[in-house]
């Protein structure tokens, strides 16, 4: 089994105006179908992500979900 490249950075929130994820720039539909999409479809989507990310209405918060979870684990210890 091969590893599927993903643009996900664990900042998972959708900009309601554009419909793009603040973290990666994909739509909900693209995110949901990512693991079953062909490599050609994934490459085509990845090619447009930088321009999409320039159109989101607000930037995501600096703290990603991954870093927040790590911080919370440290605070509990």
C-alpha positions in Angstrom: 0.0 0.0 0.0 1.4 3.4 -0.9 1.2 6.6 1.1 -1.2 9.2 -0.4 0.2 12.7 -0.4 -2.1 15.2 1.3 -2.0 19.0 1.6 -3.7 18.8 5.1 -2.1 20.7 7.8 -4.7 19.9 10.5 -6.3 23.4 10.3 -9.7 22.0 9.4 -12.3 24.8 9.0 -14.2 25.9 6.0 -14.4 29.5 4.8 -18.2 29.9 4.3 -17.7 32.5 1.6 -15.4 30.5 -0.7 -16.1 27.0 0.5 -12.3 26.3 0.8 -10.6 24.9 3.9 -8.5 27.6 5.7 -5.7 25.1 6.1 -5.3 23.3 2.8 -7.6 25.1 0.3 -9.7 22.0 -0.6 -13.5 21.9 -0.6 -15.5 19.5 1.6 -16.1 17.3 -1.4 -12.4 17.1 -2.3 -11.4 16.4 1.3 -14.0 13.6 1.5 -13.0 12.0 -1.8 -9.2 12.5 -1.4 -8.3 8.9 -0.4 -10.3 7.4 -3.3 -9.3 10.0 -6.0 -6.8 9.1 -8.6 -3.3 10.5 -8.4 -4.0 12.7 -11.5 -7.1 14.2 -9.8 -5.1 14.8 -6.6 -2.3 16.5 -8.5 -4.7 18.7 -10.4 -6.3 19.8 -7.1 -3.0 20.4 -5.5 -1.9 22.6 -8.4 -4.8 25.1 -7.7 -4.5 25.2 -3.9 -2.1 28.1 -3.6 -4.3 30.4 -5.5 -7.4 29.2 -3.6 -5.7 30.0 -0.3 -5.2 33.6 -1.4 -9.0 34.0 -1.6 -10.1 32.9 1.8 -11.8 35.6 3.8 -9.8 35.2 7.0 -6.7 33.4 7.9 -6.8 30.5 10.3 -5.6 30.9 13.8 -1.9 30.3 14.2 -2.3 27.4 16.6 -3.1 24.2 14.6 -5.3 21.4 16.0 -2.2 19.2 16.4 -0.2 21.9 18.4 -3.3 22.7 20.5 -3.8 19.1 21.4 -0.1 18.7 22.3 -0.2 21.9 24.5 -3.3 20.6 26.3 -1.7 17.3 27.0 1.3 19.1 28.5 -0.9 21.3 30.6 -2.7 18.3 32.0 0.6 16.6 33.0 
